Amino acid sequence: MAEIKFVKADKLKEKVDVSTIGFGTHFTDYMFRMDYNPQEGWHGASIVPYEEVKVSPANTTLHYGQAIFEGCKAYVTKEGKPVLFRGKDHIARLNRSAKILDIPQLPEDVAYEGLIKLLAIEKDWIPNGPGQSLYIRPFVYATDPFLGVSVSQTYTFLIILSPVAAYYAHGFAPVKIMVEDKYSRACHGGLGAAKTPANYAASLHAGLVAHEKGYDQVLWTDAAEHKWIGEVGSMNILFKIDGKIVTPELDGTILDGITRRTVLRIAREWGYEVEERKISVDELLEAHKSGKLEEVFGSGTAAVISPVGELICGTENPVHMVLNDGKIGPFAQKMYDYIDQLHTCETEDKYGFVEPIE
């Protein structure tokens, strides 16, 4: 077991009513911290009062963006016990992002133990209303005060916590998505498989354009031809085509989503044929035309399942694909309900996804 120092805060914050606040606007009393330098490696594991961090104006991350992050959640079970959903998988994925960004590998056992201890201290911050949770943001950023373009020698790893309400404030409802055929977010050999701020920065402008046209999000296509389906900016995308669950393969340009993994495993358990493969825009158009495109939905930590009611393809002569008359599909609804019940142990966890906080 790692030695994790605990520094008590002089004064604790008042708890908030999460139903009245926005996502990621309030934070708990404490955070986990660990630092890295070449001489000591990752060291100084500690739980300290939540506070602002001090960085040099020449900080490497500010200028060159060498940073990675994760997002997972803790819940309260029906018996009132705090639990973490697939925390180990998120820590492991953080290290895969670290490898892509040339950030030193974190000791996963220490990071996970620090997370569990932090959650045990902050368990009273986990809200227990329908759909509510404690959002967990582990992240690493470079800390060298140096303007040369090079890999940083020093880093800081933090975990901060934020109580959040149900993602769908107005109820579980389908979204409208625009298939992007002009802008690009990721390419082969790039950062697409890493959870890094650069990927999100690259998606912002296209997202604004989509919003101006009345669409909620962008569905990215490949950078070379805009022919092959990738992912939505904040989630993976899945299709129910002729009874099969189909999703783009992990080709290095999209994120290996933990919720995506959860959905695929459960779908297989339910007896569905699952395909992870290349999917073209033309295939979607043809499947919709023939009536075989039964459902489209996204998966991600924030929303869990996000049903898609409409897709638009093509800047010129756009094709509107309305799905299920713009209503939630039965598979998406069933999957959302099942995972939501897994989070709080209202249904049996046959997969070992739920991790106790002690």
N, C-alpha and C positions, 0 to 999 in steps of 0.2 A: 504494500500500500504506500502510495506517495505521501510525503509530508506536505500538507496544504495549510498554509497559515491563514488564520481568520482574524481580520481587523474589524472590530465593531464600530458602527456608526454612532456618533454622539446623539443623533436624533433620528427617529424613523418617520417616514412619510405617512400621511393619511391614505388609507385605501380609497380607490376610486370606484364609482359605478361605471363599469365598462360599457354599459348600454348607452351611455351619454357621450362617449369619447370616440375619436377616430382611431384607425389602425396605426399602431406604432407611435403613439403620441405621449404615452406615459410609461415610466420605467420604475422598476422595483428599487429597493434600498441598496442592494449589493450587486456586484459583478465579479466574475472570475478573471484573473489576469496571470499571464505567464510571458516571459520575455526570452529573446534569443540573441546570442552573440557567438562568434566562432570559438571563443575561449571556453565558455561554459555550456554551450548548447542551450536547449530549452531549460529554463531555470526560474526560481522564484514563484512557484505556483502559490497563488493566494486568492482569498476571497476578501474583497475590499469594498468600502462604500462606493456606490455609484457616483461618479464625478466626471468632469470634463477632462479630456486628455490634452496634454501640452505637446505640441510638435513644432519643429523648426520651420520657418518659412521656406527653407530649402528641402523640406521633407520629400523623400523619394516618391512616396505614394501620391502626394499632391501633384507632382510633375509628370510622373511616368506610369501611375496607376497599378503598381504591383501590389495587388490585394485580392483576397478571396473571402467568401463568406458562406454561411449555411442558414437554413431556416427550418426549425422543427417546433413541436408543440408538446406541452404537458397538460394533462386533464385531471379532473376529479371523477372517480368512479361513482357508481350509484351507492356504494357503501361509504363514500366520503374519503377514499384513499387517493393520494396523489400518484399519478403514473406518467411515464414518458413514453411517447410513441416512436419506436425505431431510432432511438438516440444513437446507438452504436453505429448504425448504418450511415447516419448523417456525419458523424465524426470521421468515419472511414472515407466518405466521399469528399470531405474537406481535404483530406490528404491527397486524394487523386487530383483535386484542383491545384493543390500546392505543387505537385510534381509538374503540372503543365506550366505553372508560373515560376518555376525554379525557386520555390520557397522551401526551406528545410522541413522535412517530415516531422510532424508533431508526434510526441509519444501518446498514442491513442488511449492507453490505459489511464494516463494521468489526466488527459483532457476529459475523458468520460467520468472519471472519479470526481474531478473538479465540478463538472456539470451536475452530477447527482448531489454532491454536497451543497452546491449553490441552490438547487431546487429544494432540498430538504430545509434549508434555512428560510427560503422564500415561499414555502408551500401555502402560506395563508394568502398569497397574492394570486393563486390560481382560482379564477372565477368558476362557478359551478352552474351557471345558467345554461339553457339550451344553446348548443353550438359555441359556447364560450370556451376560452382556453388561455394558457400563458404562452405567448409566442417567444421562442428562444432564438437568439441571433449570435452564433459563434462567428468570429471573423479574425482574420490576420491581415496586418498591414505592415509595409516596410517602413523603417524608421531612420535610415541613414540621412544625415543632413548634407546632401551632396547633389550637385546639379549635373554631374556626368551621367550619361546614359549607360547604366550598367546594373547588374543584379545587386540588390542591397545586401549588406552584411549583417544587418540587425533587423529584428522584427518584434512586434507585440501581438499577442493573442488575447482577445477578450471574449467574454460571453456576457451579453446583457439580456434582460428579460422584460417583456412588455405584456400586460394583460390586455386581451382583445375580445371584442364581442363576436357574435356570429358573422361570418363573412358576408352573408346575404342579409343586409339590414332590412330589405323589403321582401324577404322570402326567397326561396330557392327557385330561380327563374332562368330561362335560356338567355344566352348572349348572342349578339350579332358580330360576326368576324369577317374581316376583309383579307382575302388571299393576296399577299404582297407580290407584285411582279416588277417593281422598279428598284426599291431599296434592298440592301443586303445586310444581314446581321453577322453571319459567320460563314466561313469557307473551310474546305478541307485543309488541314495543316494549321488551322488557326486556334482560337480560344473557345470555340463553340461548346466543347464538352466540359469546360470549367465554369464554376459558379463564381464569376468575377465581375466587379463593377463595370468593366469595359463592355461586356455583353449587353448590359442594361442601358448604358449610355448610347450604344449603337442602335438601340431599338426605340429611343424616345421620339425622334422626329417622325418616323413612320407611324408611330402610335398617335401622335397629335393629328397627323393628316387623316388617319382613320376616324378619329373622334369628330373631326370637322365634317366628315361625310356621314356621320350618324352611326358609326360602328364602334364596338367596345374595345376590340383588340385586333392585332395583326397576326395572321398565320404566315410564317416565313417560308419561303421556298429557297432552293439552292442558289448560290451566288453566281454560278457559271451560266445556267440556262433559265433559271426561274421556272423549272419544269417539275422538280421533285419537292414533295411536301417535307417540311422540317418540324418546327414546333411553334407554339404561340409564345409571345415574349415572356409570359409569366407562368407558363404551364406546358406540359406535353399534350399532344393531341392524339385522340383515338377515334376509330371509326367502327361501326357495326355494319359490315357489308355482307349481304346474303347469309346472315346468321353467324358470321365469323367476326371476331374482334381483331382488328388490324391496326397496327401503329408503325410509324417509321422506325427503321432499325437504328441502332446506336452506331453511327458512322463517323463519329468524331466532331460533328457539327451541332449536335443537340445534347442536352443535359440528360444524364442517366437519372431520371426522376425517381425518388423514393416512393412517391404515391403511384407513379406509373408502374413500378415493380409490384406494389401492393395490389393494384387493379388486375394486372396480368396474372398474378398468382391466384387470386380469388376466382377470376374468370375461368382459369384452367380447372380449379377445384370444382366449380359449378358445371363443368362438362363442356364448356365452349372451346371451339378450336381457335387458337390464338396464333397470329402471324406477325412477326417483327420483320419488316422488309421495306424495300423502296416502294413508295406510292407516288404516282404522278398526278398532276392536276387533271390531265385528260382522263385518267382512270376514275377520279371522283366525279367528273362531269358525266361520264358514260354510266357510272353506277347510279347516279341520281336520275339520269334520263330513263334508265331501265327499271327504276324502282327498287334497286338492290341496296342503295345507300339508306339504311334504316335509321341510323343515329350517328351523331357526331358529338363528342364531349372532350373537355380538357381535364387534366388531372394535375394537382399541385398541392403543396402544403397549405397554402392560404385558404383556397376555396374547397379543397379536397376533390370534388367533382364539379365541373362547370359545364352544364349542357349547352349545346349550340343550337339555336333556333334558325339561324340563317347564315349562309356563306355567300360572299360575292366574289366572283372570279373575273379578272380581266379589267384593265383600265379602259381600254377601248372596247366597245360592244360588250359591256359587263353582263355576266350571267348570274342571276340570283337563284340560289338553291335554298328553298324553304324546306325545313325538316320537321316532320311530325306536326305540320300545320303551325309551326312556331312554338310548339309545346314541349315539355320535358318528355324524353323517350323513356319507356319502361325499364330498359337496362340501366341507363344512367341513374334513374330514381332508385332502383333496387341497390345499385352499387353504393350510391351516396348514403342511403339509409344503413346499409350493412357496415360500412367503414365508420360512420358516425357512431354506431353502437359498439364497434370494436374499441374505439377511443376510450370509452367510459366503461368497458367491460360489461355492457348490457347484453352482449352476445359472447359466446365462448371464443377465446383467442387460441385457435388451433395452430397458429403460425409462430408464436413467440414474439409477436410484434410489440406487445405491451411490456414495458420495463418498470418495475416498482421503484419508487423513490423512498429511500429509508434514511 
